[in-house]
């Protein structure tokens, strides 16, 4: 079977290599392996890794971020926030053009941000944006109804691609626009081929507005469904980069390859958290003490060290531990079976109970393995756990979004600023039937709603930290979610690569500085 | 007729058993399978351990701790506990799937073979339809559609593997229905149903018994295959599930995969030996008179 997989992997790669464009190019071809197929390439109306990686190459955005969280000029050469925090002026570069030759103007910026506000799944990202004024072709003024400290981060490449108004402004629904498959942007690369299930080919944009960039001639995103074939492609040198790698076996295996570098840098912005969610609307789980008992029974240390073979790190709260907003003084729920049993008795479940746990199908280590571990571990405090397998992702998402679950494993991203990725899980008004990654826990706490509303508009960083600290204390203590670990995303790349994408957005960032010096 | 002791020929079953006993490989099969079944029964009814309990560190090699003879898997669960408790569901799925196969296959095959004509035509087209479907893929589709529980897995295996049995039954029935004793039964006024079930099928039994035995082996392999592909029932410890969930770590730890693999191999192998032995025993050409 192993040999079979190997042969099949080799065949897939060979077949797709034959069909790809010239192998010899001056600046080199970067081959990235991915296993998720994006629905389309327009990041303005579609979230997720699969779309964001190509979308950030095709589209430019007002600002960009490198290793630290300081915004840097991109389409906006300078910007200015008003004193009251209610308007942001973007001064756009003069020489930016779309791939079809039309100039990028403030009209496009206004159109894009309003389109994102209306269509993007992250409703909180541009919710306070009231209007965008365009006094001249290269000035855009974003008017806010209330201060919005997450605004600058929301203007990142992964979240705010500037799309051409002359293409998408034709009145059609942008989410289903025919141009989404091969969109025109103003980014460093032009999409020339998108074969779902096979490859996305991106060619150098010769008229890119940043002088001397991009360095590469071509980026090929090769879609390989089988994870072991992805690892083999890296081992054989047929691919140069494997982002979002999370399996400990794959990480260890690629670490042994001398020509490769493996790093967990580049995921600070995404802030992926692997957690156990409770349906607090279930009569069995509505009592906080039951959820606390479960939290005391689960051994986070065992999961990260033994089950994840030490590649993941512990996560104790709703805000990723690498974020400046994380409050380290939260209750860690160190494993204590006696306390857990006592809590079960106090909650009136001295005779134990039966619960089911769901998990996201796919690579097992972060999800299914922990669900199986829970079955074993919760047995010790009298909870009989049934592991509910879902045949595919839509089935799982359907159950959780429809609130048809008791416990579920989940993997949710922080997306840089808590306003964008954290609030959605806890706000009472985000308990929305049928929407995955909304408040599917049905958690409701008036004080939490208050704190989050205040933190969303607080411009003073210390005051905002204090608001989030109280929020974290409450949420961790009441356990609508038991936080387990930061998803150990790693990037494997050819060691000779210059400027690998290791900024806060990792590979969801324009790769205009990446070079492959010994490329043939 | 009252006190005359007529020469009584040895009953066919007795004769077959006599033949079978002399077949050494088949007897080895019986012994091995008996041991496996006994161990499984013991594991199901008397074994105190919980196969899901994390008893030790993950991936401890066999023999390091005397109480965990066969080592631990990727969660730190005892492989030995999994092996003895996983046998029950594995064998049960095999037997249930074989039973489903035989029920569907024999019913359709017998009807088609007996009535012929348009009934035969219709039933054989249906059989062909199922026969040309790629079996493993079809079973995967069924298990994916209806969540992976032991029952659906057994049903899926049964539904994909009956055409062989149907064809075999049909051939046997067509052959036997032309024989004199069937004509005789008809002459004394027996109804069709009686002829099929009480005259023809008992006489067609030997090849069907052999086929049923072999089907058990195939069904166990099928269950292992489905579990290997990640379509097993995560709440029921079975050998296939043990292999399926541990295969990602095979380069780190060989034992969590090897022991259930060996158990499946021995079971299927001994079932095959028994099947071959039965085939020989029922075959009149091999019988010494």
HADDOCK unambig.tbl for C-alpha pairs under 7 A between the chains (distance, minus, plus):
assign (segid A and resid 306 and name CA) (segid B and resid 58 and name CA) 6.65 0.50 0.50
assign (segid A and resid 307 and name CA) (segid B and resid 75 and name CA) 6.52 0.50 0.50
assign (segid A and resid 373 and name CA) (segid B and resid 75 and name CA) 6.79 0.50 0.50
assign (segid A and resid 376 and name CA) (segid B and resid 52 and name CA) 5.30 0.50 0.50
assign (segid A and resid 376 and name CA) (segid B and resid 53 and name CA) 4.92 0.50 0.50
assign (segid A and resid 376 and name CA) (segid B and resid 54 and name CA) 6.23 0.50 0.50
assign (segid A and resid 386 and name CA) (segid B and resid 235 and name CA) 6.30 0.50 0.50
assign (segid A and resid 387 and name CA) (segid B and resid 234 and name CA) 6.27 0.50 0.50
assign (segid A and resid 387 and name CA) (segid B and resid 235 and name CA) 6.00 0.50 0.50
assign (segid A and resid 390 and name CA) (segid B and resid 147 and name CA) 6.91 0.50 0.50
assign (segid A and resid 391 and name CA) (segid B and resid 144 and name CA) 5.31 0.50 0.50
assign (segid A and resid 391 and name CA) (segid B and resid 147 and name CA) 6.86 0.50 0.50
